[in-house]
């Protein structure tokens, strides 16, 4: 989470390489640890203060420069030193939260946020935690006095206004979210919104959603074809000279974000496409689906600046060797 009073936001992260004393500062150094695809929340001191939106990192960090004015009572007395060496990372896809999270709301949630902090301390120790909020028994909770802090995944679940992020800042949203708690450092922990582990359940939702779309378009007089197995969209619907390409997404939850492939993006960029999302689908123990909320977007074209990368395709270079690895191969690691 970036804590700032600058405008505009969502374009970059940037901080001096050293503080006023010439030493490394952890909340400046944090810029060096962001990676492409990381979600960055923005706490704006001059807008409430409040957590107002989020963006995602589009580059690795790089050396840059800025004219830095230190904050606080000392910083207000200290004149600008001109251009300083800085660390920078570019951002894109800034999006305002549907409901911002002002300081008053954070303070109302203090008992829950304390619990999250205490659970993290029990796992990782008290220092350094890089927690985004300063919590003490002497004064009300407030944003940390820092520039760039970590924002634990458990806090996303603890703040209802960030529900959208719970479906975006993950590999792939699951059909049935589970509570996320930081009770173990094991890499096997479920993220709470990870890939749906039951392929039959996922297929049942897909079949139902596509079937519902086909049934609807047929009721309008269209001839329909399920092309999802061979094309970059799911349903082709034709009526006379009118041909509609339809992308269908289904879910048993309230969907605030969807997963789309590069092929689906490219197709929508080059061909008029209808996006239909059917969420809140009911499913029984026999995987029978019913109901669901329909939403649709005509002439849907994904905004690439707003897309959050959740995976990479890695071309295999020619230096790979055929066969099983030998003991010598382990020594080379």
Order of alpha helices (4+ residues) and beta strands (2+ residues): beta-beta-alpha-beta-beta-beta-alpha-beta-alpha-alpha-beta-beta-alpha-alpha-alpha-beta-beta-beta-alpha-beta-beta-beta-beta-alpha
